C-alpha cells in the first residue's frame, strides 16, 4: 500500500488502494476491537518479509476515527465528519508502530462508551514520521472499512 503525502488529497479518508469489507459488525459501546495491518493484503510477500506488517523504520502513531452514517454498508467516505476515538503515540522510546509490529500487525483500541448508537464508518491510520522532517513528507497509511461498526447501546 502506498502512503498518502498530501492531507488535502481527495483519497485521504479511504486511501486509493484499500481493501473494503462491506460487512457491518455490531459492536457495543466500550468494546475492544482491532485492526490488522500488512504492507500488502494477504500477509507477507515472502518468507521472511522484513517489511511485514510495515517497515520498522516507519515510526509513528496509530489513530482510529469514526464517522456517523445512515447505512455503513453503502456509505461513501467522502464529505463525512470524522472524529477521533483512539490515539496511541510514543511511550518511552516505543512508538505505536513498534507495538503493532510486535503484535503481528494488530492494533487494538476501545470504542468509547459515549459513542451514540447507530451506523459508523471506521478509519484507522498510521502516520510514518521517518521523513516528516521535510514539509509534506509525513506518510499517512489509511485502513478504511477494516471493520464497519454498528454501535449498539449496552
C-alpha positions as CSV (number, residue, x, y, z in Angstrom):
1,X,0.0,0.0,0.0
2,X,1.3,3.4,-0.9
3,X,1.1,6.2,1.6
4,X,-0.8,9.5,1.1
5,X,1.5,12.5,1.5
6,X,-1.0,15.3,0.9
7,X,-3.6,15.8,3.7
8,X,-5.8,17.6,1.1
9,X,-5.8,14.5,-1.2
10,X,-9.4,13.5,-2.1
11,X,-8.5,9.9,-1.2
12,X,-7.4,10.8,2.3
13,X,-10.5,9.4,4.0
14,X,-10.3,6.0,2.4
15,X,-7.0,5.7,0.6
16,X,-6.5,4.8,-3.1
17,X,-5.9,1.0,-3.0
18,X,-7.6,-0.1,0.2
19,X,-9.5,-3.4,0.8
20,X,-13.1,-2.6,1.5
21,X,-15.2,-5.0,3.5
22,X,-18.9,-4.0,3.4
23,X,-19.9,-6.4,6.2
24,X,-21.5,-4.5,9.1
25,X,-20.4,-5.7,12.5
26,X,-22.5,-4.9,15.6
27,X,-20.2,-3.5,18.3
28,X,-21.3,-2.4,21.8
29,X,-20.0,1.0,23.0
30,X,-16.9,0.3,25.2
31,X,-15.9,-2.8,23.2
32,X,-12.3,-3.5,22.5
33,X,-11.7,-4.1,18.7
34,X,-8.7,-4.4,16.5
35,X,-7.5,-3.5,13.0
36,X,-4.9,-5.7,11.2
37,X,-2.2,-4.1,9.1
38,X,0.0,-5.6,6.4
39,X,2.0,-3.8,3.8
40,X,0.3,-6.0,1.2
41,X,-3.1,-7.6,1.5
42,X,-3.0,-11.2,2.4
43,X,0.1,-11.2,4.6
44,X,3.9,-11.4,4.0
45,X,5.0,-11.3,0.4
46,X,7.7,-13.9,1.0
47,X,9.4,-15.6,4.0
48,X,10.9,-13.8,5.7
49,X,9.4,-10.5,4.8
50,X,11.2,-7.8,6.9
51,X,8.6,-5.1,5.9
52,X,5.6,-7.0,7.2
53,X,3.4,-5.7,8.6
54,X,5.1,-2.3,8.0
55,X,8.8,-1.4,7.7
56,X,10.3,-0.9,11.2
57,X,11.7,2.4,10.0
58,X,8.1,3.9,9.7
59,X,7.9,5.1,13.3
60,X,4.8,6.9,14.4
61,X,1.4,7.0,16.0
62,X,-1.7,4.9,15.2
63,X,-5.2,6.5,15.4
64,X,-8.8,5.5,14.8
65,X,-11.7,7.6,13.7
66,X,-15.4,7.1,13.2
67,X,-17.9,8.9,11.0
68,X,-21.7,8.5,11.6
69,X,-23.6,7.4,8.5
70,X,-27.1,6.2,7.7
71,X,-26.0,2.8,6.3
72,X,-22.5,1.6,6.9
73,X,-22.6,-1.0,4.1
74,X,-23.2,1.5,1.4
75,X,-22.0,4.9,2.7
76,X,-19.3,6.8,0.8
77,X,-16.3,8.0,2.9
78,X,-16.2,11.4,1.2
79,X,-17.5,14.5,2.9
80,X,-18.1,12.9,6.2
81,X,-17.4,14.4,9.7
82,X,-14.7,12.1,11.2
83,X,-13.9,12.2,14.9
84,X,-11.0,10.6,16.6
85,X,-11.8,7.8,19.1
86,X,-8.4,6.4,19.8
87,X,-4.7,7.5,19.6
88,X,-1.5,5.8,20.6
89,X,1.8,7.6,20.1
90,X,5.2,7.5,21.7
91,X,5.5,5.8,25.1
92,X,9.1,6.0,26.5
93,X,11.1,5.1,23.4
94,X,8.5,2.9,21.9
95,X,6.1,4.1,19.1
96,X,2.7,2.6,18.5
97,X,4.0,1.3,15.2
98,X,6.6,-0.7,17.2
99,X,3.8,-2.3,19.2
100,X,1.8,-3.0,16.1
101,X,4.8,-4.8,14.6
102,X,5.3,-6.8,17.8
103,X,1.6,-7.8,17.6
104,X,2.0,-9.2,14.1
105,X,0.1,-6.3,12.5
106,X,-2.7,-6.0,15.0
107,X,-3.6,-2.7,16.7
108,X,-6.3,-2.7,19.4
109,X,-8.4,0.1,20.8
110,X,-11.7,0.7,22.6
111,X,-14.9,2.2,21.2
112,X,-15.7,5.0,23.7
113,X,-18.7,4.5,26.0
114,X,-20.1,7.8,24.8
115,X,-20.5,6.9,21.2
116,X,-24.2,7.1,20.3
117,X,-25.9,4.0,18.8
118,X,-26.0,3.9,15.0
119,X,-24.0,3.1,11.9
120,X,-20.4,4.3,11.5
121,X,-17.5,4.0,9.2
122,X,-14.2,3.3,10.8
123,X,-10.9,4.6,9.6
124,X,-7.6,3.6,11.2
125,X,-4.4,5.3,10.2
126,X,-0.6,5.2,10.8
127,X,1.5,8.3,10.3
128,X,5.0,7.3,9.3
129,X,7.2,10.1,10.7
130,X,10.5,8.8,9.2
131,X,10.6,11.5,6.5
132,X,8.5,14.1,8.3
133,X,11.5,16.5,8.8
134,X,10.6,17.6,5.3
135,X,7.4,19.6,4.7
136,X,4.8,17.4,3.1
137,X,6.7,14.2,3.6
138,X,4.9,12.6,6.6
139,X,3.4,9.4,5.3
140,X,-0.3,8.6,6.1
141,X,-1.2,4.9,5.8
142,X,-5.0,4.6,6.0
143,X,-7.1,1.5,6.6
144,X,-10.8,2.1,5.8
145,X,-13.6,-0.3,6.4
146,X,-11.4,-2.9,8.0
147,X,-14.4,-3.2,10.3
148,X,-17.7,-1.3,9.9
149,X,-19.2,-1.0,13.3
150,X,-22.9,-0.6,14.2
151,X,-22.8,0.7,17.7
152,X,-25.4,-0.8,20.0
153,X,-26.3,0.5,23.4
154,X,-25.2,-1.5,26.4
